[in-house]
Amino acid sequence: MEENYSELMLEIAKLLQKKYTCMSEINRLTEEMAEELSRDDRVSVQMTLGMRGEEIEKMQDCNKHLSLFVENVSPEMKDWLLKVLEGGQGSPKYGKEGMLVMRLAASIRTAWEKTMAIDRHMNKRLAGADSFYADKQNQVM
């Protein structure tokens, strides 16, 4: 399978692009929800929560498909992929396709971090000491 890594990396990149699209939409909806909360527009918040939930489900589907790819590659490639997908920097040893995977994974991580910052702020504002984030550090997506 190593000799066909180019094709495999392109398939992984396609999944990561879908995941990035979902994550970007989740970020947009989270920003929208923060604005709605600041206006105390509960009806809009409920609708936005539903839309955000749908995007989260799509992203979870992408994660499941990614897991299938990761589980079926060589141990060396698996280690590299896991490191890159978890936010680490892998060596660019899988050519331009590997670089694409690394860039997409980094973009997803950045969008996730922005989303979590907004979500954390909203949650602490609404729940105060009872906030989900009161005793939590960065949770991994």
TAURFEN-V597294 format. One record per pair of residues at least 24 apart in sequence whose C-alpha atoms are under 10 Angstrom apart, sorted by the first residue. I is the first residue (numbers start at 1). GAP is how many residues later the second one is. If there is no record, write none. Layout:
i->[I I]
gap->[GAP GAP]
This chain:
i->[1 1 1 1 2 2 2 2 2 5 5 5 5 5 5 5 6 6 6 6 6 7 8 8 8 8 8 9 9 9 9 9 9 9 9 9 9 10 10 10 10 10 11 11 11 11 12 12 12 12 12 12 12 12 12 12 12 12 13 13 13 13 13 13 13 13 13 13 14 14 14 14 14 15 15 15 15 15 15 15 15 15 16 16 16 16 16 16 16 16 16 16 16 16 16 16 17 17 17 17 17 17 17 18 18 18 18 18 19 19 19 19 19 19 19 19 19 19 19 19 20 20 20 20 20 20 20 20 20 20 20 21 21 21 21 21 22 22 22 22 22 22 22 22 22 22 22 23 23 23 23 23 23 23 23 23 23 23 23 24 24 24 24 24 24 24 24 25 25 25 25 25 25 26 26 26 26 26 26 26 26 26 26 27 27 27 27 27 27 27 27 27 28 28 28 28 29 29 29 30 30 30 30 30 30 30 31 31 31 31 31 33 33 33 34 34 34 34 34 35 37 37 37 38 60 63 81 85 86 86 87 108 109 109 112 112 113 113 113 113 116 116]
gap->[71 72 73 76 71 72 74 75 92 68 69 72 89 90 92 93 88 89 90 91 92 90 61 62 65 89 90 60 72 85 86 87 88 89 90 91 92 86 87 88 90 91 55 58 86 90 50 53 54 55 57 58 69 85 86 88 89 92 53 84 85 86 87 88 89 90 91 92 48 52 86 87 90 44 46 47 48 50 51 54 86 89 43 46 47 49 50 69 84 85 86 87 88 89 91 92 45 83 84 87 88 90 91 40 41 43 44 86 36 37 39 40 41 42 43 44 47 85 86 89 39 42 84 85 86 87 88 89 90 91 92 34 37 38 87 90 30 32 33 34 35 36 37 38 40 86 89 29 32 33 35 36 84 85 86 87 88 89 92 31 83 84 86 87 88 90 91 26 27 30 31 86 90 25 26 27 28 29 30 33 85 86 89 25 84 85 86 87 88 89 91 92 24 83 86 87 24 26 86 84 85 86 87 88 89 92 83 84 87 88 91 85 86 89 84 85 87 88 89 87 85 88 89 84 81 78 24 24 54 55 53 33 31 32 28 29 25 26 27 28 24 25]
